[in-house]
Amino acid sequence: MRLDHVSYAAGPDGLAAAVQRIGSMLGAGLVDGGLHPRFGTRNFTLPLAGGTYLEVVGALDHPATDKEPFGQAVKRRGAEGGGWMGWVVAVDDINDVEQRLGRPAVPGNRHRPDGHELHWRQIGVRDLMADPALPFFVQWLGDSSDHPSAGASPSIGIERLEICGDPAALSRWLGEPASHPLERVAVDWVSAEGPGLVAVHFATAHGSVRID
């Protein structure tokens, strides 16, 4: 499986503060990604090496936030103080995942500040909410240049994820060995207060940076 992105939910201090704090730690500026009108959220992104990206996302005061699972997940994580909400894997054909889970993927879209609209399909956010150690799946639609990793600096990338949870459950979920479920990104199983993505290690021009 290929890691698509990691998602960090802003806490009570707001989206701007979370963006500034994480950008300072990585020595890079995040870009305003715009609005997810279907989900009632807004994000800032940082393109990373290896076709991945970092998302910092916050819930809006909008009815869609409470209607759609992604908006609910962002809002809930923010109410808990913010932090890593989850990780996402990319698939070439999400129909295979739909058949395995027995339900349809939902469309997603984001309006960038430049007016360009991105489109994708995703599935598994409800499962993430039930077990935060599990990723959800995304299939991007449109041109490859639309992917948020486009234009990434080769000096910043994801080295490893720290995850607390059940390795066997993840292996069944992805159909990959729990010891190395992702291509090019290591996974460390750790102990924590609760299941989920505990920390992400980034390779930067100034060395490795761990963000929890």
C-alpha atoms as one frame of an Amber mdcrd trajectory, in Angstrom:
protein
   0.000   0.000   0.000   1.139   3.535  -0.708   0.763   6.275   1.889  -1.168
   9.207   0.440  -1.158  11.655   3.339  -1.321  12.155   7.083  -3.980  14.348
   8.643  -3.557  16.571  11.717  -6.666  18.130  13.269  -6.425  21.626  14.712
  -7.264  22.002  18.400  -9.072  24.722  20.365  -6.398  27.300  19.457  -7.541
  27.133  15.866  -6.336  26.162  12.433  -3.951  29.082  11.951  -2.093  28.324
  15.193  -1.718  24.634  14.317  -0.431  25.492  10.838   2.106  27.947  12.223
   3.325  25.530  14.891   3.796  22.566  12.552   5.295  24.676   9.789   7.825
  26.073  12.254   8.803  22.582  13.400   9.384  21.442   9.828  10.935  24.671
   8.609   8.412  24.992   5.793   5.310  26.981   4.993   2.021  25.205   4.472
  -0.267  26.268   1.620  -3.920  27.215   2.038  -5.702  24.230   0.544  -9.170
  25.758   0.663 -12.558  24.381   1.629 -14.122  20.915   1.617 -17.742  22.012
   1.025 -19.138  18.483   1.359 -17.417  17.878   4.696 -17.555  21.305   6.333
 -13.787  21.530   6.818 -10.837  23.589   5.634  -7.211  22.566   5.282  -3.642
  23.685   4.732  -1.236  21.307   3.027   2.479  20.709   2.647   3.638  18.660
  -0.370   6.198  16.036   0.623   8.658  13.788  -1.160   7.494  10.381  -2.328
   4.071  11.484  -3.558   2.715  12.157  -0.074   1.574  15.272   1.742   0.736
  16.640   5.166  -2.716  18.016   5.853  -3.645  20.271   8.769  -7.423  20.466
   8.896 -10.035  22.243  10.959 -13.814  21.988  11.297 -15.975  24.890  10.171
 -19.116  26.193  11.805 -21.217  24.650   9.062 -24.104  22.129   8.959 -22.075
  19.753   6.747 -19.549  19.255   9.546 -22.062  17.292  11.602 -23.591  15.401
   8.667 -20.559  13.782   7.041 -18.193  11.330   8.770 -15.048  13.238   7.794
 -16.386  16.478   9.265 -17.475  14.595  12.377 -14.022  13.038  12.761 -12.246
  16.385  12.421 -14.611  18.075  14.850 -14.292  15.278  17.407 -10.479  15.237
  17.257 -10.382  19.008  17.598 -12.662  18.868  20.645 -10.263  16.331  22.187
  -7.480  18.895  21.971  -6.340  18.356  18.402  -3.534  16.210  17.074  -3.089
  13.427  14.565  -6.469  12.369  13.271  -5.353   9.635  10.922  -3.486   8.415
   7.902  -4.689   7.713   4.395  -3.628   5.205   1.760  -3.975   5.693  -1.991
  -5.562   3.096  -4.253  -5.757   2.993  -8.039  -9.249   1.505  -8.109 -11.449
   2.112  -5.101 -14.112  -0.214  -6.531 -12.149  -3.131  -5.104 -12.396  -1.635
  -1.622 -16.099  -0.914  -2.090 -16.736  -4.561  -2.935 -14.730  -5.770   0.041
 -16.487  -3.452   2.504 -19.906  -3.827   0.910 -20.671  -0.119   0.656 -19.980
   2.734  -1.753 -17.213   5.285  -1.550 -18.249   8.904  -1.181 -17.146  11.729
  -3.470 -14.903  14.428  -2.087 -13.942  17.810  -3.472 -11.932  20.818  -2.398
 -12.012  24.366  -3.710  -8.510  25.820  -3.718  -8.124  29.573  -3.201  -7.053
  29.914  -6.860 -10.479  28.636  -7.910  -9.319  25.200  -9.036 -11.375  22.278
  -7.774  -9.919  18.899  -6.774 -11.929  15.677  -6.868 -11.519  12.246  -5.315
 -13.429   9.310  -3.847 -12.873   8.025  -0.326 -14.065   5.244   1.920 -13.362
   4.057   5.457 -13.717   7.201   7.569 -16.417   5.551   9.693 -13.982   2.708
  10.360 -11.295   5.220  11.322 -13.703   6.723  13.833 -14.381   3.281  15.304
 -10.685   2.308  15.345  -8.345   5.317  14.914  -5.416   3.001  14.138  -6.965
   2.152  10.766  -6.422   4.337   7.710  -9.063   5.221   5.187  -8.724   4.884
   1.423  -8.666   7.499  -1.338  -8.640   7.425  -5.115  -7.736  10.723  -6.721
  -9.548  11.785  -9.880  -8.264  14.116 -12.561  -4.735  14.976 -13.606  -1.781
  13.845 -11.511  -0.666  17.468 -11.247  -3.746  18.084  -9.082  -2.413  15.854
  -6.312  -1.404  17.922  -3.241   2.096  16.421  -3.358   2.826  18.165  -6.670
   5.788  20.540  -6.420   7.172  18.911  -3.283  10.635  19.741  -2.047  12.799
  16.592  -1.969  14.232  17.729   1.372  11.081  16.950   3.398   9.428  13.549
   3.511   7.798  11.052   5.850  10.175   8.483   7.322   7.946   6.511   9.680
   4.636   6.398  11.502   4.114   5.484  15.148   0.792   3.693  15.562  -0.944
   2.309  18.617  -3.407  -0.446  17.878  -3.912  -4.033  16.836  -1.399  -5.084
  14.155  -3.546  -8.063  13.159  -6.595  -5.841  12.606  -4.557  -3.512  10.402
  -3.187  -6.456   8.426  -6.719  -7.706   7.745  -7.886  -4.197   6.860  -5.133
  -3.567   4.304  -4.313  -7.101   3.254  -0.669  -6.343   3.966   1.808  -7.601
   6.604   1.520  -5.591   9.830   5.314  -5.345  10.045   5.562  -3.353   6.799
   2.124  -2.381   5.489   3.371   0.626   3.497   5.792   1.137   0.645   8.787
   3.341   1.545   7.363   4.366   4.950   8.113   2.372   8.108   5.479   1.635
  10.756   6.386   1.308  14.437   3.834  -0.246  16.792   3.906   1.628  20.097
   1.983   1.814  23.368  -0.146   4.888  24.066  -3.216   5.967  25.988  -5.468
   5.062  23.080  -5.356   3.659  19.556  -4.438   5.795  16.587  -1.635   7.595
  14.831   0.640   8.645  17.697   3.474  10.435  15.895   4.989  11.049  12.471
   8.727  11.235  11.793   9.742  13.613   9.025  13.076  13.761   7.234  14.095
  17.402   6.790  17.168  19.307   5.669  17.991  19.784   9.371  17.534  16.148
  10.385  14.657  14.020  11.581  11.681  15.761  13.212   9.106  13.891  15.278
   5.658  15.461  15.630   3.193  13.940  18.086
